[in-house]
Amino acid sequence: MTPKLSRPPVARMHRIHTALLGGTYPNCATLAREIEVSVKTIQRDIEFMRDQLDLPIEYDESKRGYWYTEKVTGFPSVQITEGELMALLVAGKAMEQYRGTPYERQLKAAFDKITAGLNETITFSPESGLNSVSFSSLGRSEPNMAVFDALSRALKNRREVEFDYRRPGSTRSISRRVQPYHIAFRNNSCYLIGHDVGKKALRQYALPRMANVTVRSERFVVPDDFSVEKFFQGAFGVQGGTGDYLVRIQFDAAAAFYIRERRWHPTQTLKDLPAGGVELSMRLSDLEEVERWVLSWGAHATIMEPVELKTSLRETIEQLGKRYP
């Protein structure tokens, strides 16, 4: 029985195709570095393009690279399954959240390249169409595009920025000077992570709270040990801290189903409890966000530890009791 060939991603094959059209005789090593995959992956891609798509690819020993032996006017149509088509539709729909941002044009160009090689006529069931997929985010923030554009330029050129920042609950703004390392889209909002020159520390700033962003002439280098994953590893959502807390929360059977079906934190572990309940454990560096989350579960959640979280929640409940006598 002939083994079924796995189809390489269309986007990667398009990049190889473009390189071959350029006439520079690329080889597997140069393509692997450019596309950031392994040499073996490039070899499989080229074999697929030559043997399955009938592209006239050959290796030139003298120039140590691949080339098209005949004129190729366009990339051949690629057959895709209904499931793969659905994935493309979902990707296109997901791009809507970046509409109006500087990334919209780049994402659209990449998406167009991916879909360019598909057959002009594709048949699929109506229920699998674009209208059967939607994305909605409750309370999504809308950052000022002038702010977004300025930060994007500064990130690209590794230049410092200066801006006015309004803290939550404050009526006035303060000036900050920051070396921008990364923009993170988390919990329906945008955050800048960078080195605050005045505080001499790594900080994060919400883009909707920023104004009057100026790109300065001073350049900087992002430290080799910076990692956005490391920066957020102790945060429950977006707010990290300097603490180290083992958080244990028990949920009754009514809430346990919903707790089990999601991944709430990278460090989480779940333990089944009697009567259908579940205990969620995770290690956090800050407790403010997780407290608000526990409150949203009402009487279905019970904090087991740490003591600091119990105490803070008790005080919040007392204040709520006074507000709603």
Secondary structure, DSSP 8 states (H G I E B T S, - for coil): ---------HHHHHHHHHHHHTTS---HHHHHHHHTS-HHHHHHHHHHHHHTS---EEEETTTTEEEESS---S---B---HHHHHHHHHHHHHGGGGTTSTHHHHHHHHHHHHHHTB-S-----GGGSGGG-----TT-----HHHHHHHHHHHHHTEEEEEEE--TT-SS-EEEEEEEEEEEEETTEEEEEEEETTTTEEEEEEGGGEEEEEEEEEE----TT--HHHHHTT-SSS---S--EEEEEEE-HHHHHHHHTS---TT-EEEE-GGG-EEEEEEES--HHHHHHHHHTGGGEEEEE-HHHHHHHHHHHHHHHHH--
